[in-house]
Amino acid sequence: MRVSYFRAAFIDLAVLFLFTFIFPAHAVLPNKTLVYCSEGIPAGFDPAQFTTSVEYTVSAFTVHNRLVEFKRGSTEIGPGLAAHWDISPDGLRYTFYLRRDVKFHTTSYFRPTREFNADDVLFTFERMRNPNHPFRKAYPAPVPYFVNLGLDKEITKIEKLDLYTVRFTLKSANAPFLTNLGLAFASILSAEYADQLLKAGKASNINWWPVGTGPFVFRSYTKETEAEDALIRFDSNSKYWRPQDVQVSSLIFKIVPDAAERVRKLRRNECQIMSYPRPADFAAIEADPKLELLSQPGLNLSYLAYNVLHPPLDNVLVRRALDMAINKKAIIKATFRGREGAAQVASAPIPPALWSHDETLKDELFDLEKAKALLAEAGYPKGFTISLWTLPVQRPYNPNPRLTAEIIQADWAKIGVRAKIVTHSWGKYIKDGHDGEHDAMLIGWTGNIDPDDWFGVTLTCDAMSGLNYSKWCYPPFDALIKGARQTNDIEKRAAFYQEAQRIFNRELPFTPILHATAYQPINKNVTGFKINPLSATVFTGVSLK
């Protein structure tokens, strides 16, 4: 079946035409500064390199755009830098017709001489796809999300048909391909800027001095001092191709790792939006007449990954024993301070809201005696010692990582397993987790509505060097995930994923712990803000009264 999006493109262009009269091409923006209190120091600004919302918020959805984009506050895909597209009847060729008159940012370190075109799309994806690409060789940064989804093998050819038309050819039909192009890693970079960096011998600057087409232009990053928070400053893009999305003149990120301090700054109006509140602060936020606590069901999962390459975690009986000895209800009650509806026990590697979730699979009950028996059967009647890594910063799916680790540590001690709690800085935690330095590791995932973004990214062999923190590679499981990608029949895809869940339930490479409600505190002077179900905070369309 041939799929075309001319109608959507026409509506999009009509809206843009109308706003041209409201916002001129070089819009005079309201003199308003929006301040966001963020929880973590970014490891860089190159979206292809990273897998977490810290970098996606500060870069992908602030500085950049993608060929297709999720509509604000939803998981629905719409036009982005591609105004419309065609998909061949066999599902192997995607032809994108690019938007014209889109300008790259002009900064103190780069002045573009041309507008966005097909060369930028080719550079963005060839750099990720081809290890021998000149820029990749000059700056051999990892591209974990792209690889985890198998796109390095799936995309066989990218062609520039003309200056504003690009065609992707795939090895096999790939049902989630279009959705995947809306994810942060697929943010379009400037080929002209990359050439400038390459000639200057400064290719790595692409990670610290970003250039995009997005609603905000990077200005500066001031590191933390004893007296001041780290600050990241952006100017609004007055030449943005979707002018209605830019409603303030500047955007500032304050890096404030302590959640209680973020709340204090929000209450003093030192920031107007903050990330990840502690449940302990919910009541105070709700009681403050100047603040509002937004919430919606989260597409997330908190889990404990077992590194199956480290004995005795290579033994499924050991993994089942450890799983059975974790009191998930106690974790939810303690970390969410008994707030009703804040979280629910997880029993599968995907949230119940996803269309292929198998409701027949039940979570193993908390049972210490049965866990002891399984350890004895596995040959460890007296237990063993392992490391238990815990997140250095709170996440929406884990508001108190240290307490979560301490509860698990105490539970495991009752079956003879001695867990040494370990933590690192955020960047080292993720890097060393990718490298498999841990035994057991608390982590989580927030994905989109397509199950492939869960199974394919966290559990396949392709993802072992990236987000598969369990280092679990099981070919029968992989075959199911690939089979699901290669059909557009929703019932067949669901059957593949449900069988994959049964394998997961039997092999248990990680323990699903909980799914959490997403909370976002804002100042009531903020207008137009929507919680992003895909975890990163998005500032398009946001203003201040």
Secondary structure, DSSP 8 states (H G I E B T S, - for coil): --EE-HHHHHHHHHHHHHHHHHS-SS----S-EEEEEESS--S-S-GGG--SHHHIIIIITTT---SEEE-TTSS-EEESSEEEEEE-TTS-EEEEEE-SS------SS---SS---HHHHHHHHHHHH-TT-HHHHHS----HHHHHTTHHHHEEEEEEEETTEEEEEESS--TTHHHHTTSGGG----HHHHHHHHHHT-GGGGGTS---SSSEEEEEEE---SSS-EEEEEEE-TT-SSGGG--SSEEEEEE---HHHHHHHHHTTS-SEES---GGGHHHHHH-TTEEEEEEE--EEEEEEE-TTSTTTTSHHHHHHHHHT--HHHHHHHHTTT-TTSEEE--SSS-TTSTT--TT-------HHHHHHHHHHHT-TT--EEEEE--SS-BTTBS-HHHHHHHHHHHHHTTT-EEEEE---HHHHHHHHHTT--SEEEEEEE--SSTHHHHHHHSSGGGTTTT-TT----HHHHHHHHHHHT---HHHHHHHHHHHHHHHHHH-SEEEEEEEEEEEEEETTEES----TTSS---TT-EE-
